[in-house]
Amino acid sequence: MEISIEVKEELVESLGLDTVRDHLATFVSRLEVKIAAQEALAELATIDLTNDPQWQAARSLAWEQEKHNLLPRTDS
């Protein structure tokens, strides 16, 4: 798909055509990231981690591996 955008001649003259193109490319890239993030968030709404056995196992393993960093020391 191709979209045409009209840019004022004064803007192109003051910034330069390459700069205007760079800004538009940056905008399009950020828009793509935003759309991908919205799609990912929509998918997250359908995931129920509390009832997922793989997630529960991974959570337990992570706790066993890292709890020594999170619990207060009792060896005074």
N, C-alpha and C positions, 0 to 999 in steps of 0.2 A: 504494500500500500504506500502511496505517496501522498503527502500533504504539502500544500503550498502555503507559505507564510509571507505576508507582506510586511516588509521592514522599511521604515521611513529612510529616505535617502540621506537625510541629515545624520541619522544615527550611524549608518554605514560609513559615512564620510568622517565622522568624529572618532569612531572606534576602529574602523578598518574592517573589511569584509572577513578576514581570517578570525578576528576577535569575535565578531558576531556569530560566525559559524561555530567557533569553539563554545561560546555560551549556549547556543542552541543544542549542541551535541551533549553538553553537560546536563542541561535540563532534561533532555530525552533519557539519558542514562539514569538520572535520579528518579524520573517517572517510572522507568522499568523496575527499579529496585522497590519503589513504593508499591507498585502493583503486585510484585512477587511477595512482598511482606504481607499485603492484605490477603492474598491467596493462602499463604501459610497460616495466618491467624484464623482464617475461615476453616481450614483443615483441623487446627488445634481444637476447635470447638467440638469436633466429632470424636476426639480421642478421650477415653476414660482411663487414665493411668492408674487410678486406685484399684481397678479390677483387672489390670493387665499383669499376668504372672511374671512375664519377663522383666517388666519395669520393677515389680516388687522385689524380685531376686537381685536385680542390679542395685536397687536402693539398699538392700540389706548388706550386700557385698561392700558397697561404698562406705556404709556406716562402720562395718567391721574394720575396714582399712584405715579410716580417718578419725574414728572416735577418740583416739589418744590425743589428737590435736584439738579436740573440742571440749572434752571433759576436764574439770578442774583436777589438779594433781592432789593426791591424798597422802603422798609419802613425805610427811614432815619430819 
